[in-house]
Amino acid sequence: MLRYTHFPVTRWYAVEVSGWDRTESFFVETCELEWKEESDKQVTLKRVINDNAVLLVRLLQFDESDRSDPVVCEAKWVRRTKGGLHQFRLNTVVPRRREQESSVAWPEPVMQAGEMPFAWEVERRNSAPK
């Protein structure tokens, strides 16, 4: 019986990383993104940033007319390299909806004299308790 061995694949991509460093100065740095197929994504930066800092990571492409959109990531410090650079693991940030936002009532529309309201506004006003 033959056994197949799966070797994890690591790919390297040129990226542009931007955000705020530890001194709260905005920076843009070009580096390589190490993408390990079965584990994580890491970048090595010259800048010192806070652990859990939010970064924008944009894939650099050969044809700048096909510019990619940045991805929002959270950086977790991994280690300092022998060369003095700072290595970070990246986790994609997923927006969360706060409870306050989901329970906010819609404001009443302001109407000018002689203006007709939309049908849903009339229904809501007629069904409201008086």
N, C-alpha and C positions, 0 to 999 in steps of 0.2 A: 504494500500500500504506500502510495506517495503522500508525503506531507508537504504542504505549501507553507513556506515561511513568509510572513508579511513584515517587510521592513518599513518602519515609519518614514515618511517622506518629509523633508524639511525644504521649504522654498524661501527664497530671498526676494524681496521687492523693494525698489527705491520708493521712499515715501517722504512727504513733507510733514513735519510735526510742529504744531504751534500751540501756545498756551502761555501760562504765567509761571515764571520760575520762583525759586524760594524767596527772592528779593521783591517779588510781585512786579517784575518787569516782563512785558510781553516779549516773546521770542518766536522766531521761525527757524527751524533747523532741518536740514536735509540729512537723512540717514537711511539705513536699511532696516526693513521689517523682517524679522526671522519668524516664519510661520511654520510651526511644527504641526503636522497633520493630526496627530492624536492628542496634543496637549494644549499648547498655548501660542500666543503671539508676543514677541518681545522686540523692544528697540533699545539701542544703546545711544545715549545722548551725552553731549558735552556739558549741557546745563544741569545744574542741581535743581530738582523740583521736589516739592513736598510729596510724601507718600499719599496716595489717594487723589492726587491732582487730576483735574479734568483736562484732557488734551484733545485737539482736533488732528486727526491723521488722514492725510490725503495721498492716494496712490499717484505717483508721478508716472506719466506715460511719455513715450517718445514723441507722439503727435500732440502738442499742446492744444490743438483745436478741439480735441476730444477730452477735455478736462474732467476729471472725476470729482465727485462731491466728497467733502470730508466726512469722516465717521467720528462720532464723539466717543472717547474712551476714558476709562479711569486707569491711572498708572499705579502699579504696586511695585515698590522698590525690591529689586532682587539682589544686586551686589555691585560692588565697585570693581571694575576690571583692572588688570595689571597696568594698563595704559592710563589709568586715572579717569576713565569714562564711567558713566552711571547707567546700569542696565535696569530696565523696567519691564514688567509683564503688563500687557494691556488687556483690559476687559471692556467689552462694548457696553456703553451706558444705554439703558432702556428707559425712556421717559415714564414717570409714574404720574397718575392723576391724584391730586390731593382731594380729600373729602370735601373741603371747603368749596372747591371749584365745582364739584359735581352737584352740590345742593343749593347753589346760588339761584335765586329766582330770577326770571327774565324781567328786565325793567319794562314798565308800561311805555308803549310808544307815544311819542309826542306828535300830535296831528295838527296840521294847519287848518284854518277855517275853510270849509267846503271840500276837504280832502276825504276820500272814502277809505276806510280801513280794509285790510286784507280779510278774507273770509275767516281765517283761523283766529284773528283778533276779535271779531264779532262773536264767534262761538264761545271763546274764553270769557269774554265780558258778560255774555248772557248766562253762562253757567256758573259764574262766580257767586258765592253766597252774599246776600245783602243784609 
